[in-house]
Amino acid sequence: MKILIIDEMHLGIVAMLQKAGHQVTYSPKITRSDILDQVSDFDGLIIRSKTPMDRELLEKAVNLKFIGRAGAGLDQIDLDYMAEREIKLFHAAKGNRDAVAEHAVGSLLSLFNNVIKADSEVRKGIWDREGNRGHELMGKTVGIFGYGNMGKSFAKRLAGFGVRILAYDKYKLDFATDQVQEVMWEKVKAEADILSIHVPLTPETRDFFTLKELESFGKPFWLINTARGEVISFATLNAALDRGILRGAVLDVLENEKFQKFSPGQKAEFEKLAARENVIFSPHVAGWTFESYEKINKVLVKKIKKAFKD
């Protein structure tokens, strides 16, 4: 097949696809207009998030047999139209699930132990032990919202910390283990000290975490979001932190990740959020490790080979 790669990828994927007999065009700097002009020539597309796989583009992809998404999120892909056209979709959540899980645990421990604040102070000659007294993870109840590849991997990383794990997934059943309790959402809200979000962005999850939803939790809690920023707004985060509903937050994703395109309201709310010492940010890198960069390739190529084997 003729395959077009439109985003930066570990170059190992080109060799793997060529070895499988495919003709590969690697064009990470290609523009959307050029994709629209050229896509009709290709049987497969491999993407990250450069441009939406919307109806406009898919209609021009008259020979398209598959899209390979180098990552987990599918919110920029017109899944209904792909199904209508019987275009196969492969994504590589298994390739970066371990990276996401480790990042979530590491960031939570950093938040609990004031690592960023303490580091900044010591560099300035401030030796404040009491002001940097931390919390222990042991004994806490951790709620997991969404128990797919990422949620399950996060739970696995928590196994040695002596925590109680409650997991909720609206679309999965019978996934409980000796370490993980499968529970209803109301039980998570009633008992969690920490909540980690691991759901895709869909119309159902967009803005799911309203202030009203957070108010229904049984006690103040810490929030981890390595999923999609659009599930909770800056304004909601600030309001919940101001009122003590949230004790702190780990945010690898934001409702708007293009700073230059913030609305005036988003700009003001983000600046308020950024001034808080009990919030840790990272630039959507939880799944972006040197190891996951290669693992994603292997997962995608394996799926493509399996689907189109002779």
N, C-alpha and C positions, 0 to 999 in steps of 0.2 A: 504494500500500500504506500501511497504518497502521504507523508505526515509533515505537518507544519508546526513548529514550536515557536510560539509568539512571545514567550517571557524568558527571563534569565533562569537557566536551569544548570545543575551540575552537568558538565559536558559528558559524563559517563553515560547519560541516557542516549546520546546520539550513537555511540558505539554499540550499545546493547540493542537498540532498535535496528541498526544496520546489520548486526549479526543475525538478527531474526529475519532478515530478508527485506526490510522496508527501506524506502527511499526517504531520507530525512532532510528537511530544510530547516536550519536553525536560524531564526530571525528575531532575536530578543529585542531589537530596536524598531521593529516594524510598527507603523502607525495603524490606527483603526481604518483609515481610508484605504491604505494599501491592503489590509486584511480583506476588506470588502471587495476590492478589485481582484484579489488572488484566490480567495477561499474556494471558489468553484473548482479549482484544479486539484483539491486535496481530499483524501479519504479520511484523514484523521487530524485533529487539532489537539495540541497539548498546551495547557494554559495555567497561569496562576490567577492574576486578577487584573490584568492590564485593561481589558475592555469587556463590557457585558456581552455574554452570549445570548443576545436578545433575538427577537423574531426577525428584525431587519437583517442581522448578520446570518442567522440560520437559513433564511429563505434564499440567500445567495450561495449557501454551501450545498449545492445541489447533489454533490457526490459524497457528502459527509456520512461516514459510517460510525464514527465515535468521537467523543471529546474525553480527553484525559485531564483531570483537574489535579494539579500538583499541590495538594493540600486537602483540607476537610470541608471548608465552607462551600455551599452550592447556591448561595443567595443571589449571585449575579447571573445565574443560568436559567433560561426559560425551560423549566423541566416539563411543563405540559406540552409545549410545542415539540420538544425533543421526543417525547413519548409518542406524539401523534405521527411524527416522521420515522419512528422506530430507530432513532439514533441512540447508540449505546453510550452510557456515561460511566466512566471509571473515576473514582477519586481515591486519595491515598491517606486517609485518616490514620491507618495503621503505621504509616511512615513517620508521623510526628507525634503520636500519642504519648510516647515516653518522654519526649522533650517537654510537652505541655505539662505533664504530671510533675516532672522534676522542677520546672519553673514555678508552678503553683505552690509546691511545698516549700521551695527555697524562699520565695517571696513572702510567704506567710511567716516563716521563721524569722526573716529579716524584720517584718513588721512587729512581731511579738517581742523581739529583743532590741528594738530601736537601733538597728545596725546602721542605717543611713544617717540618722540624727547623731548618734554617738560618734560615728566616724568623722562627720563634719565638725563636731565640737572639738574632738581631740586634735584635729589638724589645726584648729585655731587656738590651741593651748587651754581649752576648757576641760577640766577633769570633774565631771558631774556624775557620780555613781548613782545617787538616789534618783536624779532626774531621768536616768536611763534604766531604771529597774524594769525588768521584762516580765512576760507571762510564759508559762509552760504550756506546751501543747498537750502533754499527758493529762488524761482525765477529761478532756473536752469532748463535746458531742459535735461531730462534723456532719453537716447535711450536704448531700450531693444532688444537684438539680440537673437531671439528665444522666443516664447511665449507659451511654454508648462507649465508643472506643476511649474517649478522653476521660469520662467519668470513671470508668472501670480502672483505667491505668492510674488515675489519681488515688483511688481507693487502695490499690495495690501498694502504692508508695507510702501510704499512711499506716500500713500493717504493723510496723515496728514501733510506733509512737505511743501505744497505749491509749488510743482514742476509741470512742464509740462512733460507728459510722452508720448513718441513716441515708438511704438512697431512694430517690423518687424518679420514676420515668413514666410518663403518661402512656407511652407506646411499647413498653416492655413489661413482661411478667416473668415470675419464677427465676429471678436472677440472684436471689439471696445466697450468701455463702456463710461460712462460720464467722467471718469478720464483718460482713455487710448485711444489715437488715433492710429488707425491701418494705417500704412503708408508704402510706398516703402522704400527700403534700401537707395536709394539715398537721400531721405528726412532726414532720420536719420543721414546720414553722413554730410549733409549740416548744420544741426541745433543743434546737440547734444553737450552739455557741458560735459556730462558723458555718457559712454557706458558700459553697463553690459552685459556680454556674458552668455547665457543660452542655449547652443546647445550641443547635444551629439557629440562624436568623430566619424566621418565617413570619408570615402575618400574625400568627398566634403568639410568637415570642417577642416581637417588636414592642417595646415599651411595656412588657409584661410586669416589670418591677416598678409599679407606681408607688407613690407615697402611701396610698391606702393599703396596698399589698404589704409593704414593709411594716406599716403600723399593726398588722395582724400577727406579727411574730410575737412569741411569748416572752422574749427577753432581748436585751440588746445583744447584737452579734457582729462579728467581723465578716466582711464580704470579699470574696475572690471572684474576679471576672477575667478569665482567659478565653472566653468564647466570642461573643460579639458585643460591641459597645452599645449598639442600638437597643439592647434589652433594658437599659436603664439610662436616664438622661443625667446630664450634669446637675440640673436643677434639683432633681429628686435626690441625688447623692448628697448634695449640700444640705438640703432640708433635713434629710435623715441623720446626717452627721451633727447638724446644729441641735437637733432635738434629742440626741443620744440614742436614737434607734439603732444607728450603726456606731460601732466602737472604733472602726477603722476600715480601710479598704485597700485591696491589691487590685490594680487596674492595668492589665496589659492591653486593653482595647478601650476605645472611646466612642461616644455616639457620633462624633465627627473627627476623623483622624487627619484631616487636611486643615492645619491651623490657619492657613491663608483664606480658607473659605468659611470660617466661623461666622455665624450671625452675631450681631452686637450682643444679644442675650447669651449665646454660647460663650463668647469671649469673656464676658463678665463672670459667668458661672465657673468657667474653667480656671480663671485667675484666682477665684476664691478657693477652688478645690486644690489648686497647685500650692497654695500658701499653707496647707494643712500638713502637720508633721505626722499625722496618723493615716496618711495616704501614700502608697508607693505606686509609682508609674513605671511602665516600660513600653517601648514603641512597637507593640504587636509582634513580639519576638519569642513568645513562649514556645512556639513550635519550630523555631528557626535556629537550629543548631547545625554545626558542621556534620554531625552524624545523621540528623534527619534529612539533610539536603541530599545525601546519598540514598538513604532508606526509601525516600519517596520515589526516586527513580526506579528502584527495584520492584516496589509494590506496583507501580503503574505498568511497567513492562511485563511483569508476570500476569497481570490482569488482561492486557492486550493480547498476549500470546495465547492465553487460555481461551479467550473469546473467539479468536480467529484462527485457531489451529486447523490444519487441513483434515 
